[in-house]
Amino acid sequence: MKINTRNLELAIAKSCMTMKEIQYTVKMSRATIIRAKSDPAYEPSLITIGKLARALNVSVEYLTEGS
């Protein structure tokens, strides 16, 4: 399942969290988060998408819609 990179960027901006805070919250590498944010061809696991959604207080559907 692909992430909608635009929605991910918006969710990050709305959260007012730094990349380091997101990394700490979701317990994943900075490289994975950056790849999810910038590579529209990247297909992370559902667990990764779920962790990002929970940390950013958005739904999984929001992060994946229109991808």
VEXMI-646969 format. One record per atom (N, C-alpha, C, O, CB): residue number from 1; residue in one letter; x, y, z. Coordinates in Angstrom, 1 decimal. Atoms other than C-alpha are relative to their C-alpha. Glycine has a CB too. Example, Ala and Ser with C-alpha at 12.3 -4.5 7.8 and 13.67 -1.06 7.14 Angstrom:
residues 2
(nuba 1 "A" (0.9 -1.2 0.0))
(nuba 1 "A" (12.3 -4.5 7.8))
(nuba 1 "A" (0.9 1.2 0.0))
(nuba 1 "A" (1.9 1.2 0.7))
(nuba 1 "A" (-1.0 0.0 1.2))
(nuba 2 "S" (-0.9 -1.1 0.0))
(nuba 2 "S" (13.7 -1.1 7.1))
(nuba 2 "S" (-0.8 1.1 0.8))
(nuba 2 "S" (-0.3 2.2 0.9))
(nuba 2 "S" (0.4 0.5 -1.4))
end
This chain:
residues 67
(nuba 1 "M" (0.8 -1.2 0.0))
(nuba 1 "M" (0.0 0.0 0.0))
(nuba 1 "M" (0.9 1.2 0.0))
(nuba 1 "M" (1.8 1.3 0.8))
(nuba 1 "M" (-1.0 0.0 1.2))
(nuba 2 "K" (-0.8 -1.2 0.1))
(nuba 2 "K" (1.4 3.4 -1.0))
(nuba 2 "K" (-0.5 1.1 0.9))
(nuba 2 "K" (-1.7 1.2 1.2))
(nuba 2 "K" (0.1 0.4 -1.4))
(nuba 3 "I" (0.4 -1.2 -0.8))
(nuba 3 "I" (1.4 6.5 1.1))
(nuba 3 "I" (-0.2 1.2 -0.9))
(nuba 3 "I" (0.5 1.4 -1.8))
(nuba 3 "I" (1.1 0.3 1.1))
(nuba 4 "N" (0.2 -1.2 0.7))
(nuba 4 "N" (0.0 9.7 -0.2))
(nuba 4 "N" (1.0 1.0 0.6))
(nuba 4 "N" (0.8 1.5 1.7))
(nuba 4 "N" (-1.5 0.5 0.1))
(nuba 5 "T" (-1.1 -0.8 -0.5))
(nuba 5 "T" (3.1 11.8 0.2))
(nuba 5 "T" (-0.5 1.4 0.4))
(nuba 5 "T" (0.0 2.0 1.3))
(nuba 5 "T" (1.2 0.1 -1.0))
(nuba 6 "R" (0.5 -1.3 -0.3))
(nuba 6 "R" (1.2 15.1 0.1))
(nuba 6 "R" (-0.7 0.0 1.4))
(nuba 6 "R" (-0.5 0.9 2.2))
(nuba 6 "R" (-0.9 0.5 -1.1))
(nuba 7 "N" (0.7 0.1 -1.2))
(nuba 7 "N" (-1.1 14.0 2.9))
(nuba 7 "N" (0.9 -0.2 1.2))
(nuba 7 "N" (0.7 0.3 2.3))
(nuba 7 "N" (-1.1 -1.1 0.0))
(nuba 8 "L" (-1.0 0.2 -1.0))
(nuba 8 "L" (1.9 12.8 4.9))
(nuba 8 "L" (0.7 1.3 0.4))
(nuba 8 "L" (0.8 1.6 1.6))
(nuba 8 "L" (1.0 -1.1 -0.4))
(nuba 9 "E" (-0.6 -1.3 -0.2))
(nuba 9 "E" (3.6 16.1 4.5))
(nuba 9 "E" (-0.9 1.0 0.8))
(nuba 9 "E" (-0.5 1.6 1.8))
(nuba 9 "E" (0.4 0.7 -1.3))
(nuba 10 "L" (0.9 -0.9 -0.7))
(nuba 10 "L" (0.5 18.0 5.6))
(nuba 10 "L" (-0.2 -0.5 1.5))
(nuba 10 "L" (-0.3 0.3 2.4))
(nuba 10 "L" (-1.4 -0.1 -0.7))
(nuba 11 "A" (0.2 0.5 -1.4))
(nuba 11 "A" (0.0 15.7 8.7))
(nuba 11 "A" (1.2 0.3 0.8))
(nuba 11 "A" (1.1 0.7 2.0))
(nuba 11 "A" (-0.2 -1.5 -0.1))
(nuba 12 "I" (-1.2 -0.4 -0.7))
(nuba 12 "I" (3.6 16.3 9.7))
(nuba 12 "I" (0.0 1.5 0.3))
(nuba 12 "I" (0.3 1.8 1.5))
(nuba 12 "I" (1.3 -0.4 -0.8))
(nuba 13 "A" (0.1 -1.4 -0.2))
(nuba 13 "A" (3.2 20.0 9.3))
(nuba 13 "A" (-1.0 0.4 1.1))
(nuba 13 "A" (-0.7 1.2 2.0))
(nuba 13 "A" (-0.3 0.8 -1.3))
(nuba 14 "K" (1.0 -0.3 -1.0))
(nuba 14 "K" (0.0 20.1 11.3))
(nuba 14 "K" (0.3 -0.5 1.4))
(nuba 14 "K" (-0.1 0.0 2.4))
(nuba 14 "K" (-1.3 -0.7 -0.4))
(nuba 15 "S" (-0.4 0.5 -1.3))
(nuba 15 "S" (1.5 18.0 14.1))
(nuba 15 "S" (1.0 0.8 0.7))
(nuba 15 "S" (1.1 0.8 2.0))
(nuba 15 "S" (0.6 -1.4 -0.2))
(nuba 16 "C" (-1.1 -0.9 -0.6))
(nuba 16 "C" (4.3 20.6 14.7))
(nuba 16 "C" (1.0 -0.9 0.7))
(nuba 16 "C" (1.7 -0.4 1.6))
(nuba 16 "C" (-0.7 0.9 1.0))
(nuba 17 "M" (-1.1 0.9 -0.6))
(nuba 17 "M" (6.6 17.6 15.5))
(nuba 17 "M" (1.2 0.1 -0.9))
(nuba 17 "M" (1.1 0.3 -2.1))
(nuba 17 "M" (-0.5 -1.4 0.1))
(nuba 18 "T" (-1.2 0.0 0.7))
(nuba 18 "T" (10.2 17.6 14.5))
(nuba 18 "T" (0.2 -1.4 -0.5))
(nuba 18 "T" (-0.4 -2.4 0.0))
(nuba 18 "T" (1.2 0.5 0.9))
(nuba 19 "M" (-0.3 1.4 0.5))
(nuba 19 "M" (11.6 14.6 12.6))
(nuba 19 "M" (0.5 -0.9 1.1))
(nuba 19 "M" (0.2 -2.0 1.1))
(nuba 19 "M" (1.1 0.1 -1.2))
(nuba 20 "K" (-0.5 0.7 -1.1))
(nuba 20 "K" (13.4 13.6 15.7))
(nuba 20 "K" (-1.1 -0.5 0.9))
(nuba 20 "K" (-1.1 -1.6 1.5))
(nuba 20 "K" (1.0 0.8 0.8))
(nuba 21 "E" (1.2 0.4 -0.8))
(nuba 21 "E" (10.1 13.6 17.7))
(nuba 21 "E" (-0.8 -1.1 -0.7))
(nuba 21 "E" (-1.3 -2.0 0.0))
(nuba 21 "E" (-0.8 1.2 0.3))
(nuba 22 "I" (0.7 1.1 0.7))
(nuba 22 "I" (8.4 11.5 15.0))
(nuba 22 "I" (0.8 -1.3 0.1))
(nuba 22 "I" (0.2 -2.3 0.4))
(nuba 22 "I" (-0.2 0.4 -1.5))
(nuba 23 "Q" (-0.8 1.2 -0.1))
(nuba 23 "Q" (11.3 9.1 15.0))
(nuba 23 "Q" (-0.1 -0.7 1.3))
(nuba 23 "Q" (-0.3 -1.9 1.4))
(nuba 23 "Q" (1.5 0.3 -0.3))
(nuba 24 "Y" (0.1 0.5 -1.3))
(nuba 24 "Y" (11.1 8.7 18.7))
(nuba 24 "Y" (-1.4 -0.6 0.3))
(nuba 24 "Y" (-1.5 -1.7 0.9))
(nuba 24 "Y" (0.3 1.1 1.1))
(nuba 25 "T" (1.4 0.4 -0.2))
(nuba 25 "T" (7.3 8.3 18.7))
(nuba 25 "T" (-0.3 -1.3 -0.7))
(nuba 25 "T" (-0.9 -2.2 -0.1))
(nuba 25 "T" (-1.0 1.0 -0.4))
(nuba 26 "V" (0.3 1.2 0.8))
(nuba 26 "V" (7.1 5.7 15.9))
(nuba 26 "V" (1.1 -1.1 0.1))
(nuba 26 "V" (0.9 -2.2 -0.4))
(nuba 26 "V" (-0.2 0.4 -1.4))
(nuba 27 "K" (-1.1 1.0 -0.2))
(nuba 27 "K" (10.4 4.0 16.8))
(nuba 27 "K" (0.4 -0.6 -1.4))
(nuba 27 "K" (0.5 -1.8 -1.5))
(nuba 27 "K" (-0.4 -1.1 0.9))
(nuba 28 "M" (-0.5 0.5 1.3))
(nuba 28 "M" (11.7 3.8 13.2))
(nuba 28 "M" (1.1 1.0 -0.5))
(nuba 28 "M" (1.2 2.1 0.0))
(nuba 28 "M" (-1.2 -0.1 -1.1))
(nuba 29 "S" (-1.2 -0.8 0.5))
(nuba 29 "S" (14.7 5.2 11.3))
(nuba 29 "S" (-0.5 1.3 -0.7))
(nuba 29 "S" (-1.5 1.3 -1.3))
(nuba 29 "S" (0.9 -0.8 -0.8))
(nuba 30 "R" (0.3 -1.3 0.8))
(nuba 30 "R" (14.8 8.7 9.9))
(nuba 30 "R" (-0.1 -0.3 -1.5))
(nuba 30 "R" (-0.9 0.3 -2.2))
(nuba 30 "R" (1.1 1.0 0.3))
(nuba 31 "A" (0.0 0.3 1.4))
(nuba 31 "A" (15.6 7.2 6.5))
(nuba 31 "A" (-1.4 -0.6 -0.5))
(nuba 31 "A" (-1.9 -0.3 -1.5))
(nuba 31 "A" (1.1 -1.1 -0.3))
(nuba 32 "T" (1.3 0.6 0.4))
(nuba 32 "T" (12.3 5.2 6.5))
(nuba 32 "T" (-1.1 1.1 0.0))
(nuba 32 "T" (-1.9 1.1 -1.0))
(nuba 32 "T" (-0.4 -1.0 1.1))
(nuba 33 "I" (1.0 -1.1 0.0))
(nuba 33 "I" (10.3 8.3 7.4))
(nuba 33 "I" (0.2 0.9 -1.2))
(nuba 33 "I" (-0.8 1.3 -1.8))
(nuba 33 "I" (0.1 0.8 1.4))
(nuba 34 "I" (-0.3 -0.8 1.1))
(nuba 34 "I" (12.0 10.4 4.8))
(nuba 34 "I" (-0.4 -0.6 -1.3))
(nuba 34 "I" (-0.9 0.0 -2.2))
(nuba 34 "I" (1.5 0.4 0.0))
(nuba 35 "R" (0.4 0.8 1.2))
(nuba 35 "R" (11.5 7.7 2.2))
(nuba 35 "R" (-1.5 0.0 -0.2))
(nuba 35 "R" (-2.0 0.2 -1.3))
(nuba 35 "R" (0.5 -1.4 0.0))
(nuba 36 "A" (1.5 0.0 0.0))
(nuba 36 "A" (7.8 7.5 3.1))
(nuba 36 "A" (-0.5 1.4 -0.4))
(nuba 36 "A" (-1.5 1.5 -1.1))
(nuba 36 "A" (-0.6 -0.4 1.3))
(nuba 37 "K" (0.4 -1.4 0.2))
(nuba 37 "K" (7.6 11.3 2.9))
(nuba 37 "K" (0.3 0.5 -1.5))
(nuba 37 "K" (-0.4 1.3 -2.0))
(nuba 37 "K" (0.6 0.9 0.9))
(nuba 38 "S" (-0.4 -0.6 1.2))
(nuba 38 "S" (9.4 11.8 -0.4))
(nuba 38 "S" (0.0 -0.9 -1.2))
(nuba 38 "S" (0.2 -0.5 -2.3))
(nuba 38 "S" (1.4 0.5 0.2))
(nuba 39 "D" (-0.1 1.0 1.1))
(nuba 39 "D" (9.3 8.6 -2.5))
(nuba 39 "D" (-1.4 -0.5 -0.3))
(nuba 39 "D" (-1.9 -1.4 0.4))
(nuba 39 "D" (0.9 -1.1 0.3))
(nuba 40 "P" (1.4 0.5 0.3))
(nuba 40 "P" (5.8 8.1 -4.1))
(nuba 40 "P" (-0.1 -1.5 -0.4))
(nuba 40 "P" (-1.2 -2.0 -0.3))
(nuba 40 "P" (-0.6 0.9 -1.1))
(nuba 41 "A" (0.0 1.4 0.4))
(nuba 41 "A" (6.8 4.6 -5.3))
(nuba 41 "A" (0.2 -0.9 1.2))
(nuba 41 "A" (0.0 -2.1 1.1))
(nuba 41 "A" (1.1 -0.2 -1.0))
(nuba 42 "Y" (-0.3 0.8 -1.2))
(nuba 42 "Y" (7.7 3.4 -1.7))
(nuba 42 "Y" (-1.3 -0.5 0.5))
(nuba 42 "Y" (-2.3 0.2 0.7))
(nuba 42 "Y" (0.7 0.9 1.0))
(nuba 43 "E" (1.1 0.7 -0.6))
(nuba 43 "E" (5.3 0.9 -0.3))
(nuba 43 "E" (0.4 -0.6 1.4))
(nuba 43 "E" (0.8 -1.7 1.5))
(nuba 43 "E" (-0.5 -1.1 -0.9))
(nuba 44 "P" (-0.3 0.5 -1.4))
(nuba 44 "P" (5.8 0.6 3.5))
(nuba 44 "P" (-1.0 -1.0 0.4))
(nuba 44 "P" (-2.1 -1.2 -0.1))
(nuba 44 "P" (0.1 1.2 1.0))
(nuba 45 "S" (0.9 1.0 -0.5))
(nuba 45 "S" (4.3 -2.1 5.5))
(nuba 45 "S" (-1.2 0.7 0.7))
(nuba 45 "S" (-1.2 1.9 1.0))
(nuba 45 "S" (0.7 -0.9 1.1))
(nuba 46 "L" (1.2 -0.6 -0.6))
(nuba 46 "L" (0.8 -1.6 7.0))
(nuba 46 "L" (0.4 0.4 1.5))
(nuba 46 "L" (-0.2 1.3 2.0))
(nuba 46 "L" (-1.1 -1.1 0.0))
(nuba 47 "I" (-0.4 -0.3 -1.4))
(nuba 47 "I" (2.5 -1.6 10.5))
(nuba 47 "I" (0.6 1.4 0.0))
(nuba 47 "I" (0.4 2.2 0.8))
(nuba 47 "I" (0.9 -1.0 0.5))
(nuba 48 "T" (-0.7 -1.3 0.1))
(nuba 48 "T" (4.7 1.4 9.4))
(nuba 48 "T" (-1.0 1.1 -0.2))
(nuba 48 "T" (-1.0 2.1 0.4))
(nuba 48 "T" (1.0 -0.1 -1.2))
(nuba 49 "I" (1.0 -1.0 0.3))
(nuba 49 "I" (1.7 3.2 8.0))
(nuba 49 "I" (-0.9 0.3 1.3))
(nuba 49 "I" (-1.2 1.4 1.6))
(nuba 49 "I" (-0.9 -0.4 -1.2))
(nuba 50 "G" (0.8 -0.1 -1.2))
(nuba 50 "G" (-0.3 2.5 11.2))
(nuba 50 "G" (0.8 0.8 1.1))
(nuba 50 "G" (0.2 1.6 1.7))
(nuba 50 "G" (-0.3 -1.3 0.5))
(nuba 51 "K" (-0.8 -0.7 -1.0))
(nuba 51 "K" (2.6 3.8 13.4))
(nuba 51 "K" (0.0 1.5 -0.3))
(nuba 51 "K" (-0.2 2.3 0.5))
(nuba 51 "K" (1.4 -0.6 0.1))
(nuba 52 "L" (-0.1 -1.4 0.4))
(nuba 52 "L" (2.9 7.0 11.4))
(nuba 52 "L" (-1.4 0.7 0.2))
(nuba 52 "L" (-1.5 1.8 0.7))
(nuba 52 "L" (0.4 0.1 -1.5))
(nuba 53 "A" (1.3 -0.5 -0.2))
(nuba 53 "A" (-0.9 7.5 11.4))
(nuba 53 "A" (-0.3 0.3 1.5))
(nuba 53 "A" (-0.8 1.4 1.8))
(nuba 53 "A" (-1.1 -0.9 -0.6))
(nuba 54 "R" (0.3 -0.2 -1.5))
(nuba 54 "R" (-1.1 7.1 15.2))
(nuba 54 "R" (0.8 1.1 0.5))
(nuba 54 "R" (0.3 2.0 1.3))
(nuba 54 "R" (0.4 -1.3 0.8))
(nuba 55 "A" (-0.9 -1.1 -0.5))
(nuba 55 "A" (1.9 9.4 15.9))
(nuba 55 "A" (-0.5 1.3 -0.5))
(nuba 55 "A" (-0.4 2.3 0.2))
(nuba 55 "A" (1.4 -0.3 -0.5))
(nuba 56 "L" (0.4 -1.3 0.6))
(nuba 56 "L" (0.5 12.1 13.6))
(nuba 56 "L" (-1.5 0.3 0.2))
(nuba 56 "L" (-2.0 1.3 -0.2))
(nuba 56 "L" (0.2 0.0 -1.5))
(nuba 57 "N" (1.4 -0.1 -0.4))
(nuba 57 "N" (-3.1 11.6 14.9))
(nuba 57 "N" (-0.9 0.2 -1.2))
(nuba 57 "N" (-1.8 1.1 -1.3))
(nuba 57 "N" (-0.2 1.2 0.9))
(nuba 58 "V" (0.8 0.0 1.2))
(nuba 58 "V" (-4.6 10.9 11.5))
(nuba 58 "V" (-0.4 -1.5 -0.3))
(nuba 58 "V" (0.2 -2.4 0.3))
(nuba 58 "V" (0.7 0.6 -1.3))
(nuba 59 "S" (0.4 1.4 0.3))
(nuba 59 "S" (-6.3 7.8 10.0))
(nuba 59 "S" (0.9 -0.6 -1.1))
(nuba 59 "S" (1.6 0.2 -1.8))
(nuba 59 "S" (-1.5 0.0 -0.5))
(nuba 60 "V" (-0.7 0.7 1.0))
(nuba 60 "V" (-4.6 5.2 7.9))
(nuba 60 "V" (-0.5 0.4 -1.4))
(nuba 60 "V" (0.2 0.6 -2.3))
(nuba 60 "V" (0.0 -1.5 0.2))
(nuba 61 "E" (0.7 -0.4 1.2))
(nuba 61 "E" (-7.1 6.1 5.2))
(nuba 61 "E" (0.5 1.3 -0.5))
(nuba 61 "E" (0.7 1.5 -1.7))
(nuba 61 "E" (-1.5 0.0 0.1))
(nuba 62 "Y" (-0.5 -1.3 0.4))
(nuba 62 "Y" (-5.9 9.7 5.2))
(nuba 62 "Y" (1.4 -0.1 -0.6))
(nuba 62 "Y" (1.6 0.6 -1.6))
(nuba 62 "Y" (0.0 0.9 1.2))
(nuba 63 "L" (-1.4 0.1 0.5))
(nuba 63 "L" (-2.3 8.7 4.7))
(nuba 63 "L" (0.1 -0.8 -1.3))
(nuba 63 "L" (1.1 -0.7 -2.0))
(nuba 63 "L" (0.9 -0.7 1.0))
(nuba 64 "T" (0.0 0.8 1.2))
(nuba 64 "T" (-3.2 6.3 1.9))
(nuba 64 "T" (-0.9 0.4 -1.1))
(nuba 64 "T" (-0.8 -0.1 -2.2))
(nuba 64 "T" (-0.2 -1.5 0.3))
(nuba 65 "E" (1.0 -0.4 1.0))
(nuba 65 "E" (-6.1 7.9 0.1))
(nuba 65 "E" (0.6 0.7 -1.2))
(nuba 65 "E" (1.5 1.6 -1.0))
(nuba 65 "E" (-1.1 0.8 0.6))
(nuba 66 "G" (-0.5 -0.7 1.2))
(nuba 66 "G" (-5.5 9.0 -3.5))
(nuba 66 "G" (1.4 -0.4 -0.4))
(nuba 66 "G" (2.0 0.3 -1.3))
(nuba 66 "G" (0.0 1.5 0.2))
(nuba 67 "S" (-1.3 0.4 0.4))
(nuba 67 "S" (-2.2 7.2 -3.7))
(nuba 67 "S" (0.0 -0.8 -1.2))
(nuba 67 "S" (1.1 -1.2 -1.7))
(nuba 67 "S" (0.7 -0.9 1.1))
end
